[in-house]
């Protein structure tokens, strides 16, 4: 797959890398997870850009965006960074597709800056409970975290394999990108700051997920929740937490799929997004609230509607 052209914009004092393509439809912003980068969206980017104006950004401390040692790597700071990024590009409103940590940031955006957010798509979303992968819990421990996050090709391959149900879907290119991004100057230090702000050996800090859980019922955005049933990072039970909390939401669970449905179930994942983002019945103000409650049909996984 051909990657879009790298672009850069100043977000305050931060030089941020992003992709932008597409001349039709509504605006969509893709947000990746902890320790990730915009290449995570490569399987979906061109497909979405065929029907929408699509952006993807390396979040603060990730990918090829700056990683200042003085930065605060909280989710509030992440939401503020995304708001400032959209302002820098003169984007007034966008649908937000957030994976893992990006999902938590998307929820924070909807709660703190609702005028910015049209629709929400939460993919293996973090921030919906205390439970989280042991990798993040152990990474929060001093000294042990430094050892576990030290960049190497072997460690990067191990980490990437843990994100999927079937490692056969992973290519040499994906392994190389994952290692290169982990080895970027300042990447390990930024990752450790993120892990230690959000997690401890017992799970996720309440300061991370508490405000989100308390705010779910106030989210008015129509929301699509996507999960892999075999997700080892964010438990699939959290999909139902989001579905029960967000009033206008629908759920799709992929079987035989881990934390990266955009990689393992690309065709069906992209079809779900295009259907949801392009459906006028899921647009706020469309006046067809009954349409929000229907199940999503299609192959690739078991489905429930909330």
C-alpha positions in Angstrom: 0.0 0.0 0.0 1.2 3.4 -0.9 1.4 5.8 2.0 0.0 9.3 1.6 2.4 12.3 1.6 3.7 13.3 5.0 2.7 16.8 5.9 3.6 18.9 9.0 1.9 21.7 10.9 2.7 23.7 14.0 0.4 22.9 16.8 1.5 25.6 19.3 5.2 24.7 19.8 4.8 21.2 18.5 5.7 20.1 15.0 3.1 17.5 14.1 3.1 15.0 11.2 -0.2 14.3 9.5 -1.9 12.9 6.4 -4.7 14.6 4.5 -6.6 13.3 1.4 -10.0 13.3 -0.1 -12.2 16.0 -1.7 -15.7 14.7 -1.0 -18.1 14.2 1.8 -17.7 15.0 5.5 -14.4 15.5 7.4 -13.0 12.5 9.3 -10.0 12.5 11.7 -8.3 9.2 12.6 -6.6 8.9 16.0 -4.2 6.0 16.8 -3.4 4.4 20.2 -0.5 4.4 22.7 2.9 3.8 21.1 1.4 3.9 17.6 1.5 6.2 14.6 -0.5 7.2 11.5 0.7 4.2 9.5 -1.7 2.2 11.6 -4.5 3.6 9.4 -2.9 2.8 6.1 -5.3 -0.2 5.4 -8.2 2.2 5.7 -7.0 5.6 4.6 -7.4 5.5 0.8 -10.8 3.8 1.1 -12.1 6.4 3.4 -10.6 9.2 1.4 -12.5 8.1 -1.6 -15.7 9.3 0.0 -14.5 11.8 2.7 -12.0 14.4 3.5 -9.7 12.3 5.8 -7.0 13.4 8.2 -4.7 11.2 10.4 -2.2 12.7 12.9 0.7 11.4 14.9 -0.4 12.4 18.4 1.9 14.2 20.8 4.9 12.1 21.6 4.2 9.5 18.8 5.4 8.7 15.4 7.2 11.6 13.8 5.5 14.3 15.8 7.6 16.1 18.4 8.2 14.4 21.8 9.2 17.1 24.2 10.4 15.8 27.6 8.5 18.7 29.3 5.1 17.7 27.9 2.2 16.4 29.9 0.9 13.1 28.4 -2.5 13.0 30.0 -5.7 12.4 28.0 -6.8 16.0 28.7 -3.6 17.1 27.1 -4.2 14.8 24.2 -7.7 16.2 23.6 -6.3 19.7 23.7 -3.6 18.8 21.2 -6.2 17.4 18.8 -8.4 20.5 19.2 -5.4 22.7 18.5 -4.5 20.5 15.5 -7.9 20.9 14.0 -7.8 24.7 14.7 -4.4 24.9 12.9 -5.9 23.3 9.9 -9.1 25.4 10.1 -11.3 22.3 10.5 -14.4 23.4 12.4 -16.0 20.0 12.9 -15.1 16.3 12.1 -16.2 12.8 12.8 -13.5 11.2 15.0 -12.4 7.6 14.6 -10.3 6.7 17.7 -8.4 3.4 18.2 -7.4 2.4 21.8 -6.0 5.5 23.5 -7.2 7.5 20.5 -10.7 6.3 21.4 -10.2 7.7 24.9 -9.1 11.0 23.5 -12.1 11.0 21.1 -14.4 10.6 24.1 -12.6 13.4 25.9 -13.1 15.6 22.8 -16.8 14.8 22.8 -17.1 15.7 26.4 -14.8 18.8 26.5 -15.3 20.2 23.0 -18.6 18.9 21.7 -18.9 21.5 19.0 -15.8 19.9 17.3 -17.2 16.4 17.1 -19.8 15.1 14.6 -19.9 11.3 14.8 -17.8 9.0 16.9 -16.2 5.6 16.1 -14.5 3.8 19.0 -12.2 0.9 18.1 -10.9 -1.2 21.0 -11.4 2.0 23.0 -9.3 2.6 26.1 -10.6 4.5 29.2 -13.8 2.5 29.8 -12.7 0.6 33.0 -9.8 -0.4 35.2 -8.9 -3.5 33.2 -6.0 -3.2 30.7 -3.3 -5.3 29.2 -0.5 -6.5 31.6 2.0 -4.9 29.2 0.8 -1.5 30.2 0.6 -2.4 33.9 4.2 -3.7 33.9 5.4 -0.8 31.8 4.3 1.6 34.5 6.8 0.0 37.0 10.1 1.9 37.4 13.1 0.1 36.0 11.0 -2.8 34.7 9.3 -0.4 32.4 12.6 0.9 31.0 13.6 -2.7 30.3 10.4 -3.8 28.7 10.1 -0.7 26.4 13.8 -0.6 25.3 13.6 -0.6 21.5 14.7 -3.7 19.6 13.5 -5.5 16.6 12.8 -8.6 18.7 10.7 -6.6 21.2 8.9 -4.7 18.5 7.9 -8.0 16.8 6.7 -9.5 20.0 4.6 -6.4 20.8 3.1 -6.3 17.3 2.2 -10.0 17.4 0.4 -9.5 20.7 -1.9 -6.9 19.1 -3.5 -9.4 16.6 -5.3 -12.7 16.8 -3.5 -14.2 13.8 0.1 -13.1 13.3 0.0 -14.3 9.7 -1.7 -11.0 8.8 1.5 -9.1 9.7 4.0 -8.2 7.0 7.7 -7.5 7.0 6.8 -3.8 6.3 4.5 -3.6 9.4 7.3 -5.1 11.6 9.8 -2.6 10.2 7.6 0.4 10.7 6.8 -0.7 14.3 10.5 -0.9 15.1 11.4 2.3 13.4 8.8 4.3 15.3 9.8 2.7 18.7 13.4 3.6 18.0 12.6 7.3 17.2 14.5 9.7 19.5 12.5 10.4 22.6 9.8 7.7 21.8 10.6 5.5 24.7 10.7 8.3 27.2 7.3 9.7 25.9 5.8 6.2 26.1 6.9 5.7 29.7 5.4 9.0 30.7 2.1 8.1 29.1 2.1 4.7 30.8 2.9 6.1 34.2 0.3 8.8 34.0 -2.5 6.4 33.1 -1.6 3.0 34.7 -0.1 1.2 37.7 0.6 -2.5 38.3 -3.1 -3.0 39.3 -4.7 -1.5 36.2 -5.9 1.9 34.9 -6.0 4.8 37.2 -9.5 6.1 38.0 -8.4 9.5 36.9 -8.1 8.1 33.5 -11.5 6.3 33.1 -13.6 7.8 35.8 -14.5 11.1 34.1 -15.2 9.3 30.9 -17.6 6.8 32.5 -19.4 9.6 34.4 -19.8 11.5 31.1 -20.9 8.8 28.7 -24.6 9.5 29.2 -24.1 13.1 28.2 -22.5 12.3 24.8 -25.0 13.2 22.1 -22.9 12.0 19.2 -24.1 9.0 17.2 -21.4 6.4 18.0 -20.2 3.2 16.3 -18.3 0.8 18.7 -16.0 -1.8 17.0 -14.1 -4.5 18.9 -12.1 -7.7 18.4 -13.5 -10.5 20.5 -10.0 -11.7 21.2 -8.6 -8.3 22.1 -5.8 -8.8 24.7 -5.3 -5.0 25.3 -8.8 -3.6 26.0 -11.3 -6.3 27.1 -14.3 -6.8 24.8 -16.6 -6.4 27.8 -15.7 -2.7 27.6 -17.6 -2.5 24.3 -20.8 -3.1 26.2 -19.8 -0.5 28.8 -19.6 2.1 26.0 -22.8 0.8 24.4 -24.9 1.0 27.6 -23.4 4.4 28.5 -23.7 6.3 25.2 -27.4 6.8 24.3 -27.1 6.7 20.5 -24.7 3.8 19.9 -24.3 0.6 17.9 -21.8 -2.2 18.3 -19.9 -4.6 16.0 -17.8 -7.3 17.5 -15.3 -9.2 15.1 -14.6 -12.8 15.9 -11.1 -14.2 15.5 -9.8 -10.6 15.9 -7.5 -8.9 18.3 -6.7 -5.2 19.0 -6.3 -4.2 15.3 -9.5 -4.9 13.4 -8.4 -2.4 10.7 -5.5 -4.8 10.0 -7.1 -8.2 10.6 -10.6 -7.4 9.2 -9.7 -4.6 6.8 -12.4 -5.1 4.1 -15.3 -5.5 6.6 -13.9 -2.8 8.9 -13.8 -0.3 6.1 -17.3 -1.2 5.0 -18.6 -0.6 8.5 -16.9 2.8 8.6 -18.2 3.9 5.2 -21.7 2.8 6.0 -21.8 4.6 9.3 -20.0 7.8 8.3 -22.1 8.1 5.1 -25.5 7.2 6.6 -27.7 10.3 6.9 -29.8 8.5 9.5 -26.8 8.6 11.9 -26.2 12.3 11.4 -27.2 14.5 14.3 -30.3 16.4 13.5 -31.4 14.0 10.7 -34.6 13.3 12.7 -34.6 9.5 12.2 -33.7 8.4 15.7 -35.1 4.9 15.1 -32.3 4.3 12.6 -29.8 4.5 15.4 -31.1 1.4 17.0 -30.9 -1.0 14.1 -28.2 -3.7 14.1 -25.4 -3.4 11.6 -25.6 -6.2 9.1 -22.7 -7.8 7.2 -20.1 -10.6 7.4 -17.1 -10.8 9.5 -18.3 -10.9 13.1 -21.2 -11.1 15.5 -23.3 -8.1 15.9 -25.5 -6.6 18.7 -27.4 -3.3 18.7 -27.8 -1.1 21.8 
